[in-house]
Amino acid sequence: MENEQQMPMHDGVDNIVYVRSVKVDELPDDVQEQAAGLDHIYAVHNTEGDRLALVRDRQLAFIVARQNDMAPVSVH
């Protein structure tokens, strides 16, 4: 599984993104294959709920968001 995907930039002031844990078995088969051996991965979503990226761990999700000038917030 790739560690990060490109995240689209927001033109507006609101650049908050949400980071949440996702069960690998709830994802499409091709993503499950890329996440071999992992039970959970982390998704980064915009404020409209669109998934912007999937990464291996929470820390990486926050790094990817910040690298793209986004403000990550954890969702439980």
Secondary structure, 3 states (H helix, E strand, C coil): CCCCCCCCCCCCCCCEEEEEEEEHHHCCHHHHHHCCCCCEEEEEECCCCCEEEEECCHHHHHHHHHHCCCEEEECC
